[in-house]
Amino acid sequence: MLTPDARRRARSEMTLTEKASLTSGANFWNTKPVDRLGVPSIMLTDGPHGLRKQGGAADHLGLNASIPATCFPTAATLANSWDPGLVERVGEALGAEAAAENVSVLLGPGLNIKRNPLAGRNFEYFSEDPLLAGRLAAAQIRGIQSRGVAASAKHFAVNSQETHRMTMDEVVDERALHETYLEAFRIAVTEGRPWTVMSSYNKVNGTYANEHRELLDEILRKRWGFDGLVVTDWGGNNDRVAGLVAGNALEMPSTDGATDAEVVRAVEEGSLDEAVLDARVDELLTLIERTERARAHTAATTPDGATLAGSARTPDGAAPVDLDAHHELAVEAARRSVVLLRNARGTLPLGPHSGRVAVIGDFAADPRFQGAGSSLVNPTRVDVPLDALRASGLDVVGYEQGFARRDAGRGAWDSASSARRRRRAVHLAERADVVLLFLGLDESAEAEGVDRTHLRIARNQLALTRELTALGVPVVVVLAGGAPVELPFAEHVDAIVHGYLGGQGGGQAIADVLTGRADPAGRLAETYPLRYTDVPSSATFGRTEATSEHRESIYVGYRYADKVGLPVRYPFGHGLSYTTFEHSDLVADRESVQVTVTNTGDRAGTETVQVYVEAPGAAEGEFRAPRELAGFAKVTLEPGESATVTVDLAEHAFAAYDTGAHEWRTVPGTYTVQVGASSRDLRLSAPVVVDGEPWAPDTTGLPHYVSGQVDRVPAAEFAALLGRTPPPADWPAGSPLTRADIIAQARGRGGVGGLLVRLIDTAGRLLMLLGRPHAANNTRFVLDLPFRSVSRMSAGTVDEAMLDGLLLMVNGRFWRGVRRLVPAWRAHAMAARARKKD
């Protein structure tokens, strides 16, 4: 065991080369060992909502198979539960499965703020609100680490989009940075105490996140007290030495020794203090020590070395991992996260009184229950909604696919086969008393490495919906997807149930809610706009090349919509129940709120008590959101039952970030504490007087930030907010490409670079035509890959000299590049053969 004494002794006896080796991976998933000093290799692997341990070829994109593991609901789904206790139990199960597989670090949870609903990785993140995201992430961290496995809070920080994510500069003002984008991480770190944090690919105000000393040292460690290890995202290292100095201890994956040599050279030349390297080595050794318990057992294995499902033992050896119990937990988690968005005329729940039920829609028989990319889980089983509905006792008179999974375009939409599917679905609906219509986003729509291009559901699904609603038969829409969509049919259907991405148990959970076996207890953790153009960042999101300007500042999600009185489809916190609740007897002070909740309906149900704080003058005339979530709690009540609920208020409930002092400041005044069922359904209020020194942000020259009309902030006003002129939003035209540039920048240049981009684009289109959307989306990852990563992530196939030759070719100096590349390739091949002989 690597005790503190053993750790100190190991480091004191290490050579410089051994120290450097520990700061970069041994392969795709493991750290390097130092066998002579008893320092073991440990494994890090993906797992925000399920273990993704690969037994064969390794990748970061979900392409190659992983061992079976429980696929829990994604973070976007779990967030709708508003239930830290539930999320902590899911974390415990994730930690148990990781420990059973000798995994020391589970790479999750993801808790970046959902700035824009088109962000391709929103399904992996909790919320647009930092308090909700931070508390749920802290709960998952506690659960994972209770099993001796390290959690990794990610992606730190401001990872707001997938487009050009590996070089994108997120330009954000200091106040929004702290109040919106860092606050969730602060809560997760201070309340969850993660053992690792993963830095993001992107730059933050001009500096790569993994080289950002203010973020990693001043804020994360000194202000928040983080005492763990910071690891890069896979391939997210730009300058290894700068990363070490900033506080990033571990680069993943392996760079085949290339960056180890950089570290050694920097120490020998005096540009890197060896004490800095020692500190990073200590952080890795501490992580190894902390996760010792997760590696201190022997799992039952099959002859090929894979763990037997259901037979692996927990770290204390007391009981096996019960995959059946984990599946039931997955069902429970999905069930408690289902959101009833609409229920006109009390169509739901369904039962014997409902008559004949037609089930229509491809997602009913082939559920979409998770996202894609590095979080793609190989589930131990999958509950299918159609099967669960047939087993529920409902009179299911038939099923029709209704539409092709992927709407390939107008030609396919108008094709005979598409019309035939719709016609068969309409004929089935004509024989039914109620239609269950399963709609959603297909697998190509949401994935790591690619942002969505619009907020619409596929045209063929909308066409089918129009035909079905015209029949006059009650239609219940069941949605699948990890982020908001436009719902133009919302007022024309009887009910809408959103299961989000419910994991392997989501099918049973949907059936339970539809039939009333469970009360829909989910509440939206994000705002649903009427249309995409209502989102303040819609004009520029994903459309710029070099920078992403956060001109909306603090006004994200409901903070913007409520500030300007914007109509929304469904507000933050919205969700209906099969019963009704009354709130009364509000008592509020600076620390907490007490309120009595009564179930006034005729069946048991669960209410989410939401507490918001409205700052004095925030509604108008102040650069503040009109209200912010300050606390929440769940309560389950029988019919007629009442309970007094106490909600502790957030640490910063009455504070704002003072950019002059660079710290949070309590703002005095008479606040209004509001309690309700969403940010737009506020039923009780009470004044709370807060003392302190008078303070207000300087709003000179910031009229749009005072009014909240941040969808139209001019460049000069944004510059005034930043206190500087932001860098150019697009790449410089015609400049030679460097190692720091991405492959996509060669588009349109002609020559080798242009050919390379065309080949990647063609591969993506072919993969989509072949029905492999996961693989097709991952071509975007390749396009956004910096040239530096071509060598670093090639597992030794390409070295730095070969990369220099390739760059010459890409920059139009073809023959000079060939003359550099060919000798470098020969030398590299000879060196590889020599190493193999040794």
C-alpha positions in Angstrom: 0.0 0.0 0.0 1.2 3.5 -0.9 1.1 5.1 2.5 2.1 8.8 3.0 5.5 7.7 4.2 5.9 5.3 1.3 4.7 8.1 -1.0 7.4 10.5 0.2 10.1 7.9 0.1 9.1 6.9 -3.5 9.3 10.4 -4.7 12.6 11.1 -3.0 14.1 8.1 -4.8 12.7 8.8 -8.2 14.9 9.8 -11.1 13.9 12.9 -13.1 12.9 10.7 -15.9 10.6 8.6 -13.7 8.9 11.7 -12.3 8.3 13.0 -15.8 6.9 9.7 -16.8 4.2 9.8 -14.1 2.7 13.0 -15.5 1.6 11.3 -18.8 -0.3 8.1 -19.5 1.2 4.7 -20.2 -1.5 4.0 -22.9 -5.0 5.2 -23.6 -6.5 4.5 -20.1 -3.7 3.8 -17.7 -1.0 5.8 -15.9 2.6 4.6 -15.9 4.0 2.5 -13.0 7.4 2.7 -11.4 7.7 -0.9 -10.5 11.0 -0.6 -8.6 9.5 1.8 -6.1 6.1 0.0 -5.8 4.2 2.7 -7.6 1.4 0.9 -9.5 -0.4 1.9 -12.7 -4.0 2.9 -12.2 -6.9 3.0 -14.7 -9.1 5.9 -15.6 -12.1 5.3 -17.8 -15.3 6.9 -18.9 -18.4 6.7 -16.8 -20.7 9.7 -16.2 -23.8 7.5 -16.4 -22.3 4.0 -16.8 -18.9 2.3 -16.8 -17.3 2.3 -20.2 -14.3 0.0 -19.8 -12.9 -1.2 -23.1 -11.5 -4.7 -23.1 -9.9 -4.4 -26.6 -9.0 -1.5 -28.9 -9.3 1.8 -27.0 -10.8 5.0 -28.1 -12.3 8.2 -26.6 -15.3 8.3 -29.0 -17.4 5.3 -28.2 -16.4 3.4 -31.4 -15.0 0.2 -30.0 -16.9 -2.2 -27.7 -16.8 -1.9 -23.9 -17.7 -4.5 -21.3 -21.4 -4.7 -20.3 -22.3 -2.3 -17.5 -25.5 -0.7 -16.1 -26.5 2.2 -18.2 -28.1 4.7 -15.9 -30.1 7.8 -17.0 -27.8 10.6 -18.4 -27.1 13.7 -16.3 -29.7 15.7 -18.2 -32.3 13.1 -17.2 -31.2 12.7 -13.6 -31.3 16.5 -13.2 -35.0 16.4 -13.7 -35.4 14.4 -10.5 -34.0 17.4 -8.5 -33.0 14.7 -6.0 -29.4 14.6 -4.7 -30.2 11.5 -2.6 -31.2 9.6 -5.7 -28.2 10.9 -7.7 -25.9 9.8 -4.8 -27.3 6.3 -4.9 -26.6 6.2 -8.7 -23.1 7.3 -7.9 -22.6 4.5 -5.4 -23.7 2.0 -8.0 -21.3 3.5 -10.6 -18.5 3.4 -8.1 -19.2 -0.2 -7.2 -19.1 -1.4 -10.8 -15.9 0.6 -11.4 -14.3 -0.9 -8.3 -15.3 -4.4 -9.4 -13.3 -3.8 -12.6 -10.2 -2.4 -10.9 -11.0 1.1 -12.3 -9.5 3.8 -10.0 -11.0 6.9 -11.6 -14.4 7.3 -13.2 -14.5 10.3 -15.5 -17.6 12.1 -14.4 -19.8 13.8 -13.5 -20.1 16.4 -16.2 -21.5 19.6 -14.9 -21.0 22.4 -17.4 -23.7 25.0 -17.7 -26.2 24.5 -20.6 -25.6 27.9 -22.2 -27.3 27.0 -25.5 -29.7 24.1 -26.2 -27.9 23.1 -29.4 -24.7 22.1 -27.5 -24.0 18.6 -28.6 -23.0 17.4 -25.1 -25.9 18.8 -23.2 -27.2 15.3 -22.5 -24.2 14.8 -20.3 -24.7 17.9 -18.3 -27.2 18.7 -15.5 -28.7 22.1 -15.9 -28.6 25.7 -17.0 -28.7 26.6 -13.3 -25.4 26.4 -11.3 -27.0 25.6 -7.9 -28.9 22.7 -9.3 -26.0 21.4 -11.3 -23.5 21.8 -8.5 -25.6 20.1 -5.8 -26.4 17.1 -8.0 -22.8 16.8 -9.2 -21.6 16.9 -5.5 -24.0 14.1 -4.7 -22.8 11.9 -7.5 -19.2 12.6 -6.5 -19.9 11.5 -2.9 -21.6 8.3 -4.2 -18.8 7.3 -6.5 -16.1 8.0 -4.0 -17.9 6.1 -1.2 -16.7 3.0 -3.0 -13.0 4.0 -3.1 -13.2 5.2 -6.7 -12.2 8.7 -7.6 -14.8 10.9 -9.4 -13.6 13.4 -11.9 -15.6 16.7 -12.1 -15.5 17.9 -15.7 -15.0 19.8 -17.9 -13.3 22.7 -16.1 -14.2 25.2 -17.3 -16.6 26.9 -19.7 -16.9 23.9 -22.0 -20.0 25.4 -23.7 -19.9 23.9 -27.2 -18.5 21.1 -29.2 -17.7 23.1 -32.4 -13.9 23.6 -32.6 -13.8 22.7 -28.9 -10.1 21.9 -28.8 -9.0 25.4 -29.7 -12.1 27.5 -29.2 -11.6 30.6 -27.0 -14.6 31.1 -24.7 -14.6 34.9 -24.1 -16.6 35.6 -21.0 -16.8 38.5 -18.6 -15.5 38.0 -15.0 -18.9 38.3 -13.4 -20.5 35.7 -15.6 -17.5 33.5 -15.3 -18.0 33.3 -11.5 -21.7 33.6 -11.1 -22.7 31.3 -13.9 -19.9 29.0 -15.2 -17.7 28.4 -12.1 -20.4 28.4 -9.4 -21.5 24.8 -10.2 -17.9 23.6 -9.9 -17.4 25.6 -6.7 -20.4 23.8 -5.1 -19.3 20.4 -6.5 -15.8 20.8 -5.2 -16.6 22.2 -1.8 -19.6 19.9 -1.1 -18.5 16.8 -3.0 -14.7 16.9 -2.5 -13.7 15.2 -5.7 -10.3 13.5 -5.9 -9.8 14.6 -9.5 -11.0 17.4 -11.8 -10.7 17.2 -15.6 -9.7 20.3 -17.4 -11.5 21.2 -20.6 -10.1 21.4 -24.1 -11.0 25.0 -24.8 -9.4 28.3 -23.9 -10.9 30.6 -21.4 -10.3 34.2 -22.2 -7.2 33.5 -24.3 -5.5 30.7 -22.2 -6.0 27.0 -22.6 -7.9 25.7 -19.6 -5.2 23.2 -18.7 -2.6 26.0 -18.6 -4.8 28.5 -16.8 -3.1 29.3 -13.5 -5.9 31.5 -12.3 -8.4 28.7 -12.8 -6.4 25.8 -11.6 -4.3 27.3 -8.8 -5.9 30.6 -7.6 -9.5 29.5 -7.8 -9.7 25.7 -7.7 -7.0 25.1 -5.1 -6.5 28.3 -3.1 -10.1 29.6 -3.0 -12.0 26.4 -3.0 -9.6 24.1 -1.2 -9.3 21.4 -3.9 -6.6 19.0 -2.8 -6.8 16.4 -5.6 -5.3 15.9 -9.1 -6.2 17.7 -12.3 -6.2 15.6 -15.5 -6.4 16.8 -19.0 -9.3 15.8 -21.2 -8.0 13.1 -23.7 -5.8 14.9 -26.1 -6.4 18.2 -24.3 -2.7 19.1 -23.7 -1.3 22.0 -25.6 1.9 22.9 -23.7 2.8 20.2 -21.2 5.2 22.3 -19.2 2.8 25.2 -18.9 0.2 22.8 -17.8 2.4 21.4 -15.0 3.1 25.0 -13.8 -0.6 25.9 -13.8 -1.5 22.8 -11.8 -2.4 20.1 -14.3 -0.7 16.9 -13.1 -1.7 14.2 -15.5 -1.8 14.3 -19.3 -3.9 11.6 -21.0 -3.6 9.6 -23.0 0.0 8.5 -23.7 2.0 10.6 -26.0 4.5 7.8 -26.4 7.1 9.7 -24.3 7.1 12.8 -26.4 6.0 15.2 -23.7 7.9 13.3 -21.0 11.0 14.4 -22.9 9.8 18.0 -22.9 9.4 17.9 -19.1 12.8 16.5 -18.6 14.4 19.0 -20.9 12.6 21.9 -19.2 13.9 20.9 -15.8 17.4 20.4 -17.1 17.4 23.8 -18.8 16.0 25.5 -15.8 12.7 26.6 -17.3 10.7 24.3 -15.0 11.4 24.2 -11.3 11.7 20.6 -10.2 9.7 21.5 -7.1 6.7 22.1 -9.4 7.2 18.6 -11.0 7.5 17.1 -7.5 4.1 18.7 -6.5 2.4 17.2 -9.5 3.9 13.8 -8.8 2.7 14.0 -5.2 -0.8 14.7 -6.5 -0.7 11.5 -8.6 0.7 9.5 -5.7 -2.0 10.8 -3.4 -4.6 9.7 -6.0 -3.1 6.2 -6.1 -3.2 6.1 -2.3 -6.8 7.3 -2.1 -8.0 4.7 -4.6 -6.1 1.8 -3.0 -9.4 0.4 -1.6 -10.8 0.1 -5.1 -7.9 -2.1 -6.2 -7.6 -4.2 -3.0 -10.0 -6.9 -4.0 -9.9 -9.8 -6.5 -12.9 -9.9 -8.9 -14.2 -13.2 -10.2 -13.2 -13.3 -13.8 -13.9 -15.4 -16.9 -11.1 -17.2 -18.6 -10.5 -14.2 -20.9 -10.1 -11.9 -18.0 -13.4 -10.1 -18.1 -15.4 -9.8 -14.9 -18.3 -12.1 -14.5 -21.5 -10.1 -14.6 -23.1 -10.0 -11.1 -20.2 -11.8 -9.4 -17.6 -9.1 -8.8 -17.1 -8.2 -5.2 -17.1 -4.8 -3.7 -13.8 -3.4 -2.3 -14.7 -4.6 1.3 -15.4 -8.1 0.0 -18.8 -8.2 1.7 -21.2 -8.6 -1.2 -21.1 -9.0 -4.9 -22.2 -6.3 -7.3 -25.8 -7.1 -7.9 -26.5 -6.1 -11.5 -30.2 -7.0 -11.1 -30.4 -4.5 -8.3 -28.5 -1.9 -10.3 -31.0 -2.4 -13.1 -33.9 -1.8 -10.7 -32.1 1.4 -9.5 -31.8 2.4 -13.2 -35.5 2.0 -13.6 -36.2 3.9 -10.4 -33.9 6.8 -11.4 -35.5 7.0 -14.8 -39.0 6.8 -13.3 -38.4 9.6 -10.9 -36.9 11.8 -13.7 -39.8 11.6 -16.2 -41.4 15.0 -16.8 -45.1 15.4 -17.6 -45.1 18.5 -19.6 -48.8 18.6 -20.6 -51.9 16.8 -19.6 -55.0 18.5 -21.1 -58.3 17.0 -20.2 -56.7 14.5 -17.8 -55.9 12.0 -20.5 -53.2 10.5 -18.4 -52.8 8.2 -16.6 -54.0 5.5 -18.9 -55.9 2.5 -17.5 -58.7 0.1 -18.3 -60.9 3.1 -19.0 -58.7 4.3 -21.8 -59.9 1.6 -24.2 -57.8 0.6 -27.2 -54.3 2.0 -27.3 -52.3 2.4 -30.5 -48.5 2.6 -30.1 -46.8 4.5 -32.9 -43.2 5.7 -33.4 -39.9 4.1 -34.0 -38.6 5.0 -30.5 -41.3 2.8 -28.9 -39.7 -0.4 -30.3 -36.1 0.8 -30.6 -35.6 3.2 -27.6 -33.0 5.9 -27.6 -31.8 5.8 -24.0 -28.3 7.4 -24.0 -26.1 9.8 -25.9 -23.0 9.1 -28.0 -19.3 9.5 -27.8 -17.1 8.8 -24.7 -20.1 8.2 -22.5 -21.6 5.4 -24.7 -22.4 2.4 -22.4 -22.8 -1.2 -23.4 -25.9 -1.9 -21.3 -26.5 -5.2 -19.4 -30.1 -5.2 -20.7 -32.6 -2.7 -22.2 -36.2 -2.3 -21.3 -38.2 -1.6 -24.4 -41.2 0.7 -24.0 -43.4 -1.3 -26.4 -42.8 -4.5 -24.4 -43.4 -2.8 -21.1 -46.7 -1.3 -22.3 -47.9 -4.7 -23.7 -47.1 -6.2 -20.3 -48.8 -3.3 -18.3 -52.4 -4.5 -18.8 -53.3 -1.8 -21.4 -55.3 -2.9 -24.4 -52.5 -2.4 -27.0 -54.2 -3.0 -30.3 -51.1 -2.6 -32.4 -47.8 -0.9 -33.2 -46.6 0.9 -36.2 -43.1 2.4 -36.8 -44.7 5.5 -38.4 -41.4 7.1 -39.6 -37.9 6.2 -40.5 -35.5 6.7 -37.6 -33.4 9.2 -39.6 -35.1 11.7 -41.8 -32.7 11.7 -44.7 -34.1 14.8 -46.3 -37.0 16.0 -48.4 -36.6 13.3 -51.0 -36.9 10.6 -48.4 -39.7 12.5 -46.7 -41.8 12.5 -49.9 -40.8 8.9 -50.8 -43.4 6.2 -51.2 -41.9 4.2 -48.3 -42.2 7.2 -46.0 -45.8 7.8 -47.1 -46.6 4.1 -46.6 -45.3 4.2 -43.0 -47.5 7.2 -42.2 -50.5 5.7 -43.9 -50.2 2.4 -41.9 -49.8 4.5 -38.6 -52.9 6.5 -39.4 -54.9 3.4 -40.1 -53.9 2.0 -36.8 -54.8 5.2 -35.0 -58.3 5.2 -36.6 -59.0 1.9 -34.8 -57.8 3.2 -31.4 -59.3 5.3 -28.5 -55.9 6.8 -27.7 -52.6 7.1 -29.5 -49.2 6.9 -27.8 -46.8 8.6 -30.2 -43.1 8.2 -29.5 -41.0 11.0 -31.0 -37.5 12.2 -30.4 -34.0 13.0 -31.6 -32.1 10.3 -33.4 -28.6 9.2 -32.6 -27.0 11.5 -35.1 -28.5 14.6 -33.4 -26.7 14.5 -30.0 -23.1 13.4 -29.6 -19.7 14.4 -28.3 -17.8 16.4 -30.9 -20.7 17.9 -32.8 -23.3 20.5 -32.0 -26.9 20.4 -33.3 -27.7 22.7 -36.2 -31.3 23.4 -35.3 -33.9 22.9 -32.5 -36.4 21.0 -34.6 -37.7 17.5 -34.5 -37.3 15.7 -37.8 -39.8 16.7 -40.6 -41.1 13.2 -41.1 -42.0 13.0 -37.4 -43.8 16.4 -37.6 -45.7 15.3 -40.7 -46.9 12.2 -38.9 -48.0 14.2 -35.9 -50.0 16.5 -38.0 -51.9 13.6 -39.6 -52.6 11.9 -36.3 -53.8 15.0 -34.5 -56.2 15.7 -37.4 -58.0 12.5 -36.7 -59.6 13.8 -33.4 -58.2 10.8 -31.5 -56.5 11.7 -28.2 -52.7 11.8 -28.8 -50.1 11.4 -26.1 -46.6 12.3 -27.2 -43.7 10.6 -25.5 -40.4 12.4 -26.2 -36.8 11.0 -26.2 -33.8 13.2 -26.3 -31.2 14.9 -24.1 -32.0 18.6 -24.7 -34.9 20.9 -25.6 -36.6 20.8 -28.9 -39.2 23.1 -30.5 -42.7 21.7 -30.0 -45.0 23.3 -32.6 -47.7 20.7 -31.9 -47.8 21.2 -28.1 -51.2 22.8 -28.1 -52.7 20.2 -30.5 -51.9 17.0 -28.5 -53.6 15.9 -25.3 -50.4 15.1 -23.3 -46.7 15.3 -23.6 -44.4 13.0 -21.5 -40.6 13.5 -21.6 -38.4 10.6 -20.7 -35.2 12.4 -21.8 -32.5 9.7 -22.1 -33.6 7.3 -19.4 -30.9 4.7 -19.5 -31.5 0.9 -19.8 -34.5 1.1 -17.5 -36.2 4.0 -19.3 -38.7 1.9 -21.2 -40.2 0.4 -18.0 -40.2 3.8 -16.3 -42.2 5.4 -19.2 -44.8 2.6 -19.0 -45.1 3.1 -15.2 -45.7 6.8 -15.6 -48.1 6.5 -18.5 -50.2 3.9 -16.6 -50.1 5.7 -13.3 -48.1 3.1 -11.4 -45.8 6.0 -10.7 -46.6 9.7 -10.3 -44.6 11.9 -12.7 -42.1 13.5 -10.3 -39.7 15.1 -12.8 -39.3 18.8 -13.1 -37.4 20.5 -16.0 -33.8 21.5 -15.2 -33.7 23.8 -18.2 -36.0 26.2 -20.1 -37.8 25.1 -23.2 -38.0 28.1 -25.6 -40.8 28.5 -28.1 -38.3 28.8 -30.9 -34.5 28.8 -31.1 -34.3 32.5 -32.0 -35.6 33.2 -28.5 -32.2 32.0 -27.1 -29.9 35.0 -26.6 -26.8 33.3 -27.9 -28.6 31.9 -31.0 -27.2 34.4 -33.5 -23.6 33.3 -33.1 -23.5 30.0 -31.3 -21.4 27.5 -33.2 -21.0 29.9 -36.1 -17.6 31.5 -35.3 -14.3 29.9 -35.8 -11.8 31.1 -33.2 -13.8 32.6 -30.3 -17.2 32.2 -28.7 -18.3 35.5 -27.3 -20.6 35.2 -24.3 -22.3 38.5 -25.0 -25.3 37.5 -22.9 -23.2 37.4 -19.8 -25.1 36.2 -16.7 -28.4 36.0 -18.6 -28.6 32.3 -19.4 -31.8 30.2 -19.5 -34.5 31.4 -17.2 -32.5 34.3 -16.0 -32.7 35.8 -19.5 -36.3 34.8 -20.2 -37.6 36.0 -16.9 -35.6 39.3 -17.1 -37.2 40.3 -20.4 -40.6 38.7 -19.9 -40.1 36.3 -22.8 -42.9 33.7 -23.4 -41.5 30.2 -23.2 -42.9 26.8 -24.1 -42.1 25.4 -20.6 -40.3 27.3 -17.9 -37.4 26.1 -15.8 -38.7 23.9 -13.0 -41.9 23.0 -14.8 -43.5 19.6 -14.4 -47.0 18.3 -13.8 -48.3 15.6 -11.4 -51.3 13.4 -11.3 -52.3 15.1 -8.1 -52.2 18.7 -6.9 -50.3 20.6 -4.2 -50.9 23.6 -2.1 -48.2 25.7 -0.5 -48.8 27.7 2.7 -47.3 29.2 5.8 -44.1 30.5 4.4 -41.4 31.6 6.9 -38.1 32.9 5.5 -34.9 34.3 6.8 -31.3 34.6 5.6 -30.5 31.0 6.3 -33.5 29.0 5.3 -37.1 28.8 4.3 -40.0 26.8 5.9 -43.2 26.1 3.9 -46.1 23.7 4.4 -47.0 21.6 1.4 -50.4 19.8 1.2 -51.4 17.1 -1.2 -54.9 18.3 -2.2 -55.5 15.6 -4.8 -56.8 12.0 -4.6 -53.6 10.1 -5.1 -50.0 10.1 -3.7 -47.5 12.3 -5.4 -44.1 14.1 -5.1 -43.7 17.8 -5.1 -40.4 19.7 -5.7 -40.4 22.8 -3.6 -38.4 25.5 -5.4 -37.2 28.6 -3.7 -36.1 31.6 -5.6 -34.7 34.9 -4.5 -35.5 38.2 -6.1 -32.9 40.9 -5.5 -34.0 44.5 -4.9 -34.2 46.3 -8.2 -33.3 43.3 -10.2 -36.5 43.2 -12.2 -35.6 46.5 -13.8 -32.8 49.1 -13.5 -30.1 46.7 -12.2 -27.6 44.4 -13.9 -29.0 41.3 -12.1 -31.3 38.5 -13.0 -34.9 39.0 -11.7 -34.7 35.9 -9.7 -32.3 33.0 -9.1 -32.8 29.5 -7.7 -31.7 29.6 -4.0 -32.7 26.2 -2.8 -35.0 23.2 -3.4 -36.4 20.1 -1.7 -38.5 17.0 -2.5 -41.5 15.9 -0.5 -43.8 12.8 -1.2 -47.3 13.0 0.3 -50.3 10.8 0.5 -53.7 12.3 -0.4 -54.7 15.0 2.1 -51.3 14.8 3.8 -49.3 17.9 4.8 -45.7 18.3 5.7 -43.5 21.3 6.7 -40.5 21.4 4.5 -37.3 23.3 5.4 -35.1 24.4 2.6 -31.6 25.7 3.3 -30.6 28.7 1.1 -27.6 28.7 -1.1 -24.4 30.3 0.2 -24.6 33.0 -2.4 -28.4 33.5 -2.3 -27.9 37.2 -1.4 -24.6 37.8 -3.2 -23.2 38.9 -6.5 -19.6 38.8 -7.8 -17.7 42.1 -7.3 -15.3 42.4 -10.3 -13.6 45.3 -8.6 -12.6 43.3 -5.5 -12.5 40.0 -7.5 -14.7 38.2 -4.8 -18.3 37.5 -3.9 -20.1 40.3 -2.0 -23.3 40.2 0.0 -25.6 42.9 -1.5 -27.7 44.6 1.2 -31.4 45.4 0.7 -34.9 43.9 1.0 -35.1 40.7 -1.0 -38.2 38.8 -1.9 -38.0 35.1 -1.2 -40.4 33.2 -3.5 -41.7 29.6 -3.3 -43.4 27.8 -6.1 -43.4 25.0 -8.7 -41.3 26.7 -11.4 -39.6 30.0 -12.1 -42.9 31.1 -13.6 -45.3 29.5 -11.0 -44.5 31.3 -7.8 -47.2 30.9 -5.2 -45.8 32.5 -2.0 -43.4 35.3 -1.2 -41.9 36.9 1.9 -39.5 39.8 2.4 -36.0 39.2 3.9 -33.9 42.2 4.9 -30.2 41.7 4.3 -27.6 44.0 5.9 -24.3 45.0 4.5 -22.3 47.7 2.8 -24.1 49.4 -0.1 -22.8 48.1 -3.4 -23.9 48.0 -7.0 -22.0 47.1 -10.2 -20.8 49.9 -12.4 -23.2 49.8 -15.3 -21.9 52.9 -17.1 -22.2 52.2 -20.9 -24.0 48.9 -20.3 -27.6 49.6 -21.1 -28.4 46.2 -22.6 -27.1 44.5 -19.5 -29.3 46.6 -17.3 -32.4 46.0 -19.4 -31.5 42.3 -20.1 -31.9 42.7 -23.9 -28.7 40.8 -24.4 -29.7 39.3 -27.7 -28.6 42.5 -29.3 -25.5 43.7 -27.4 -23.2 45.7 -29.8 -19.5 44.9 -29.9 -18.5 48.1 -28.2 -20.7 47.4 -25.2 -19.4 43.8 -24.9 -15.9 45.2 -25.0 -16.8 47.6 -22.2 -18.2 44.8 -20.1 -15.0 42.8 -20.6 -12.7 45.7 -20.1 -10.8 44.9 -23.2 -11.3 44.4 -26.9 -12.1 40.7 -27.6 -9.8 38.9 -30.1 -11.0 38.2 -33.6 -13.9 35.7 -33.8 -12.6 34.0 -37.0 -9.3 32.4 -38.1 -6.8 34.6 -39.8 -7.2 34.2 -43.6 -4.2 32.7 -45.4 -1.9 32.4 -42.5 0.3 29.3 -42.4 -1.1 26.5 -40.2 0.8 25.6 -37.1 0.8 22.7 -34.7 -1.8 24.6 -32.6 -4.2 24.9 -35.5 -6.9 22.3 -36.2 -7.3 20.2 -39.3 -10.6 22.0 -40.2 -8.7 25.2 -40.9 -7.3 23.6 -44.0 -10.7 23.6 -45.6 -10.8 25.4 -48.9 -7.0 25.8 -49.1 -6.5 23.3 -51.8 -3.5 21.0 -52.0 -2.9 18.3 -49.4 -4.7 20.2 -46.6 -7.9 20.7 -48.7 -7.8 17.1 -49.8 -7.4 15.8 -46.3 -10.5 17.8 -45.2 -12.5 16.6 -48.2 -11.6 12.9 -47.4 -12.8 13.3 -43.8 -16.0 15.0 -45.0 -16.6 12.2 -47.5 -16.0 9.6 -44.9 -18.6 11.2 -42.6 -21.2 11.3 -45.3 -20.6 7.7 -46.2 -20.8 6.5 -42.6 -24.1 8.4 -42.3 -25.5 6.7 -45.4 -24.4 3.4 -44.0 -26.5 4.0 -40.9 -23.5 4.6 -38.6 -24.3 8.0 -37.1 -22.0 7.5 -34.1 -19.0 7.0 -36.3 -20.1 9.7 -38.7 -20.3 12.3 -35.9 -16.8 11.4 -34.8 -15.4 12.6 -38.1 -16.1 16.0 -36.6 -13.7 15.1 -33.8 -11.0 14.4 -36.4 -11.6 17.8 -38.1 -11.3 19.6 -34.8 -8.1 17.8 -33.9 -5.1 20.2 -33.6 -2.2 19.1 -35.7 -0.1 18.7 -32.5 -2.4 15.9 -31.6 -1.8 14.0 -34.8 1.6 12.9 -33.3 0.7 12.9 -29.6 -2.4 10.7 -30.0 -1.0 8.3 -32.7 0.4 5.8 -30.2 3.9 6.4 -31.6 3.0 6.0 -35.2 3.8 9.7 -36.1 6.6 11.6 -34.4 7.3 15.3 -34.3 9.6 15.4 -37.3 7.1 13.6 -39.4 4.4 16.1 -38.3 6.7 19.0 -39.4 6.8 17.4 -42.9 3.0 17.0 -42.9 2.5 20.7 -42.0 4.8 21.8 -44.8 2.7 19.8 -47.2 -0.6 21.2 -45.8 0.8 24.7 -46.1 1.4 24.3 -49.9 5.1 23.3 -49.8 4.4 19.8 -51.0 7.8 18.6 -52.2 9.7 20.3 -49.3 7.3 18.5 -47.0 7.9 15.2 -48.7 11.6 15.6 -48.4 11.1 16.2 -44.6 8.5 13.5 -44.1 10.1 10.5 -45.9 13.5 10.6 -44.1 11.7 11.2 -40.8 9.4 8.2 -41.4 12.4 6.0 -42.2 14.3 7.1 -39.1 11.2 6.6 -37.0 10.6 3.1 -38.4 14.2 2.1 -37.8 14.1 3.3 -34.2 10.8 1.4 -33.7 12.4 -1.8 -35.0 15.4 -1.3 -32.8 13.2 -0.9 -29.7 11.3 -4.0 -30.7 14.5 -6.1 -30.9 15.6 -4.8 -27.5 
